[in-house]
């Protein structure tokens, strides 16, 4: 069996933060988790940046991952994503380069444009210019990493002989990933020779999207190795299939209660989720986004829908290995990232799932 790398996905969600005495309590637990992941053979540890949001409260990935870096030695570290429009491009380039040096070259740089309109409204940013903002920022970040000097004049940013420092530890710079869902985003990633990541669509749709990405990448005649593909899913492992489903069913079915897009505390604020209940403004009505809305609705109504369409992988180690082998063969996966923290699932159940995944699932792919 060819190799498949495994990451651990951590949203640092608002539900957990609200339960803790302080954010420090959550961070301390995660530092311990990261050290355990390294011992269990996980390849990487991933967070996601959100602002003003219960969906995820890793509001400064560079700061947080520096703490993780200081307590680990092999585990690769990334955000999927750093939300690019919220960053000054030179500050972002410098912070990630510093993290890359502090970790001795363990950074994976995940880029994304953001998805929730209210986050942009609250920061005075134009939600509908986020793709153009991100493209300009990424040009500047790569310029900083390649040359250590930036002279640039664009629509959003202007720099005159800026001298960012330090240079990245990895040469020429850390691997760049793009979180891409739409055909335009997949084409952008292919054109720029970025690795590509997915999480929400069904297995069937993701297979088609990865195939489209590879076809577009080939059309640009980059040369060299094809970029890697990343998939994130809910994962729960227990000693038997019956026990795994018994433990996971309630938490998978109620996961959105702890991550209430369109509801919860945000819905009670003046700005709310923005101009549309789904939180995506008018973008939520585009065909690809509307399809993901359908997937969310179906998953909220049927546990079997999530299992049958690959949105959650649940079972004994043997069952999970087989499901992952099928997914790898079908989609051509290079990195699978497991979200073991499903809704309000108790820590002791999560810890057992992580242990079984590390001790029995990961070795099957080495």
C-alpha positions in Angstrom: 0.0 0.0 0.0 1.5 3.4 -1.0 2.0 5.9 1.8 -0.6 8.3 3.0 0.2 11.1 5.5 -2.1 11.8 8.4 -2.9 15.1 10.1 -4.9 16.2 13.0 -7.5 18.9 12.5 -8.3 21.3 15.4 -10.8 24.2 15.1 -10.4 25.4 18.7 -14.2 26.0 18.5 -16.2 28.5 20.5 -18.2 25.8 22.2 -15.1 24.5 24.0 -13.8 27.9 24.7 -17.1 28.8 26.4 -16.9 25.8 28.7 -13.3 26.4 29.8 -12.3 28.6 32.7 -10.1 30.5 30.2 -8.6 30.1 26.8 -5.3 29.1 28.5 -7.0 25.9 29.7 -7.8 25.0 26.1 -4.4 25.9 24.8 -2.6 23.9 27.5 -4.7 20.8 26.7 -3.9 21.1 23.0 -0.2 21.4 23.7 -0.4 18.1 25.5 -2.4 16.7 22.6 0.2 17.8 20.0 2.9 16.1 21.9 0.9 12.9 22.0 0.2 13.2 18.3 3.9 13.3 17.6 4.5 10.1 19.5 1.6 8.4 17.7 3.1 9.2 14.3 0.8 11.9 13.0 2.4 13.9 10.2 0.9 17.3 11.0 -1.3 19.4 13.2 -3.7 21.9 11.6 -5.9 24.8 12.8 -8.2 27.2 11.0 -8.4 31.0 11.3 -11.8 32.7 11.8 -12.5 36.1 13.2 -15.5 37.1 15.3 -16.7 33.6 15.1 -17.7 30.5 17.1 -16.8 28.3 14.2 -13.2 28.5 15.2 -11.3 30.7 17.6 -7.7 30.3 16.5 -7.6 34.0 15.7 -3.8 34.2 15.4 -2.5 31.0 13.9 1.1 32.2 13.8 1.1 32.9 17.5 -0.6 29.7 18.5 1.4 27.4 16.3 4.6 28.9 17.7 3.6 27.5 21.0 2.9 24.1 19.5 6.3 24.3 17.7 8.1 24.9 21.0 6.7 21.8 22.5 7.2 19.4 19.6 10.2 18.5 17.3 8.9 16.6 14.3 5.2 17.4 13.9 4.5 19.6 10.9 2.4 22.7 11.6 -0.2 24.5 9.5 -3.3 26.5 9.3 -5.9 25.5 6.7 -6.4 28.4 6.5 -4.7 31.6 7.3 -7.6 33.8 6.1 -5.6 35.9 3.7 -7.8 39.1 3.4 -7.4 39.8 7.2 -3.6 40.1 6.9 -1.1 42.7 5.9 0.9 40.7 3.4 4.3 41.7 4.7 3.4 41.0 8.3 2.0 37.7 7.2 5.1 36.8 5.3 7.3 37.7 8.2 5.2 35.9 10.8 5.1 32.7 8.9 8.8 32.9 8.1 9.5 33.4 11.8 7.4 30.4 12.6 9.2 28.4 10.0 12.6 29.2 11.5 11.4 28.6 15.1 10.1 25.2 14.1 13.2 24.5 11.9 11.2 24.2 8.7 8.0 22.5 9.8 5.4 25.0 8.4 2.7 24.1 6.0 1.1 27.4 4.7 -2.6 27.0 4.0 -4.2 29.9 2.3 -7.9 30.7 1.9 -10.1 33.7 1.1 -12.7 33.3 3.9 -16.3 32.2 3.7 -18.5 34.1 6.2 -19.8 37.5 5.3 -20.2 38.8 8.8 -16.5 38.4 9.6 -15.7 40.9 6.8 -18.5 43.3 7.8 -17.2 43.5 11.3 -13.7 44.4 10.2 -14.8 46.8 7.5 -13.6 44.6 4.6 -15.4 44.1 1.3 -16.6 40.4 1.3 -17.0 40.4 -2.4 -13.4 41.5 -3.1 -11.8 38.9 -0.9 -10.6 36.7 -3.9 -8.9 39.7 -5.5 -7.5 40.8 -2.2 -6.1 37.3 -1.5 -4.5 37.0 -4.9 -2.7 40.3 -4.5 -1.6 39.4 -1.0 -0.2 36.0 -2.1 1.9 37.6 -4.8 3.5 39.9 -2.2 4.0 37.1 0.3 5.8 35.0 -2.3 7.9 38.0 -3.4 8.9 38.6 0.2 9.9 34.9 0.6 11.8 34.7 -2.7 13.8 37.9 -2.7 13.6 39.6 0.8 12.6 42.9 -1.0 9.2 44.1 -2.0 8.3 47.0 -4.3 4.7 46.6 -5.3 1.8 48.8 -6.3 -1.6 47.2 -6.6 -5.3 47.9 -5.9 -5.1 47.0 -2.2 -1.4 47.3 -1.2 1.6 49.5 -2.0 5.1 49.0 -0.8 8.3 50.8 -1.7 11.5 48.7 -1.2 10.1 46.9 1.9 12.7 44.6 3.4 10.9 41.7 5.1 12.8 39.5 7.5 13.6 36.7 8.2 13.7 34.6 5.1 11.9 31.2 5.5 13.9 28.2 6.8 12.5 26.0 4.0 13.7 26.8 0.5 12.5 28.6 -1.4 9.6 28.8 1.2 7.0 26.6 3.0 4.6 24.4 1.0 1.6 26.5 -0.1 -1.8 25.0 0.0 -5.1 26.5 -1.3 -8.5 25.7 0.2 -10.4 25.4 -3.0 -14.0 24.5 -3.7 -15.2 26.3 -6.9 -13.9 25.6 -10.4 -12.4 29.1 -10.4 -10.6 28.4 -7.1 -9.3 25.1 -8.3 -8.1 26.7 -11.5 -6.3 29.4 -9.5 -4.5 26.8 -7.4 -3.5 24.8 -10.5 -2.3 28.0 -12.3 -0.1 28.9 -9.3 1.2 25.4 -8.7 -0.3 25.2 -5.1 -1.3 22.1 -3.3 -5.0 21.9 -2.8 -7.4 21.1 0.1 -11.0 20.1 0.5 -13.3 19.2 3.3 -17.1 19.7 2.9 -18.3 18.1 -0.3 -19.2 14.4 -0.7 -16.6 11.9 -1.8 -18.1 11.8 -5.3 -17.9 15.6 -5.7 -14.4 15.8 -4.3 -13.2 13.1 -6.6 -14.4 15.1 -9.6 -12.9 18.3 -8.2 -9.5 16.8 -7.7 -9.6 15.3 -11.2 -10.4 18.7 -12.6 -7.5 20.3 -10.5 -5.0 17.8 -11.9 -6.2 18.3 -15.4 -5.9 22.1 -15.1 -2.5 21.7 -13.5 -1.2 19.7 -16.4 -2.5 22.3 -18.9 -0.2 24.9 -17.4 2.9 22.8 -18.1 4.5 23.5 -14.7 6.9 20.5 -14.8 8.1 18.8 -11.7 6.0 16.8 -9.3 2.2 17.2 -9.2 0.9 19.2 -6.1 -0.5 17.2 -3.2 -4.2 16.8 -2.2 -5.6 17.2 1.3 -8.9 16.0 2.7 -10.4 16.6 6.1 -13.2 14.5 7.6 -14.8 13.7 10.9 -13.2 10.5 12.2 -14.2 8.3 15.1 -12.5 5.0 15.9 -13.4 2.5 18.6 -12.6 -1.1 19.3 -15.6 -2.4 17.3 -17.9 -1.0 14.6 -20.9 -1.2 16.9 -19.2 0.7 19.7 -17.8 3.4 17.2 -21.3 4.1 15.8 -22.9 4.1 19.2 -20.4 6.7 20.4 -20.4 8.8 17.3 -24.0 8.9 16.1 -25.3 11.5 18.6 -22.3 13.8 18.3 -22.2 13.7 14.5 -26.0 14.4 14.3 -25.7 17.3 16.8 -22.3 18.7 15.7 -23.9 21.8 14.2 -25.4 22.7 17.6 -21.9 23.5 18.7 -21.1 25.2 15.4 -24.4 26.9 14.6 -23.8 28.6 11.3 -26.8 30.8 10.8 -27.8 30.7 14.4 -26.3 30.8 17.9 -24.8 33.9 19.6 -23.9 35.5 16.2 -27.6 35.5 15.1 -28.4 37.5 18.2 -26.0 40.3 17.4 -26.7 43.5 15.4 -24.6 42.4 12.4 -25.7 38.8 12.6 -24.4 36.4 9.9 -24.6 39.2 7.4 -27.1 39.7 4.6 -28.1 36.0 4.2 -28.9 33.4 6.9 -26.4 31.0 5.5 -23.7 33.5 6.3 -22.3 33.7 2.8 -24.1 36.7 1.4 -25.2 36.3 -2.2 -22.3 33.8 -2.8 -24.4 31.2 -1.0 -26.6 31.0 -4.1 -23.9 30.1 -6.5 -24.3 26.5 -7.8 -21.2 25.0 -6.0 -22.1 26.8 -2.7 -25.7 25.8 -3.0 -24.7 22.2 -3.4 -22.7 22.3 -0.1 -25.7 23.8 1.5 -27.7 20.8 0.4 -25.0 18.5 1.8 -25.2 20.3 5.2 -29.0 19.9 5.2 -28.9 16.2 4.3 -26.2 15.5 6.9 -28.3 17.3 9.6 -31.2 14.9 8.9 -29.4 11.6 8.4 -26.4 10.0 10.1 -26.3 7.4 7.3 -26.0 10.3 4.7 -22.7 11.4 6.4 -21.4 7.8 6.5 -22.4 6.8 3.0 -21.0 10.0 1.4 -17.7 10.0 3.3 -18.4 13.1 5.4 -17.6 11.0 8.5 -15.5 7.9 8.8 -16.6 5.7 11.7 -15.7 2.2 12.8 -13.1 -0.2 14.1 -9.5 0.3 13.1 -10.0 -2.3 10.3 -13.1 -0.6 9.0 -11.5 2.8 9.0 -8.4 1.5 7.3 -10.5 0.0 4.5 -12.5 3.2 4.1 -9.3 5.2 3.9 -7.8 2.9 1.3 -10.9 3.3 -0.8 -10.8 7.1 -0.5 -7.1 7.2 -1.3 -7.5 5.0 -4.4 -10.6 6.9 -5.6 -9.4 10.5 -4.9 -5.6 10.1 -5.1 -5.1 11.5 -1.6 -1.7 12.5 -0.2 -2.7 13.9 3.1 -5.8 12.9 5.2 -6.6 15.1 8.2 -8.8 13.6 10.9 -11.2 15.8 12.9 -11.6 13.6 16.0 -13.3 16.4 18.0 -16.9 15.9 16.9 -19.3 18.4 18.4 -19.5 18.0 22.2 -17.9 14.6 22.3 -16.3 14.0 25.7 -12.5 14.2 25.8 -12.0 10.6 27.0 -13.8 9.3 24.0 -11.9 11.5 21.7 -8.6 10.5 23.3 -9.3 6.8 22.7 -10.2 7.4 19.1 -6.9 9.3 18.6 -5.0 6.5 20.3 -6.5 3.8 18.1 -6.1 5.8 15.0 -2.4 6.4 15.8 -1.5 3.0 16.9 -3.5 0.9 14.4 -4.7 3.0 11.4 -1.6 5.1 10.6 0.9 2.1 10.5 -1.2 0.4 7.9 -0.2 3.1 5.4 3.5 3.2 6.0 
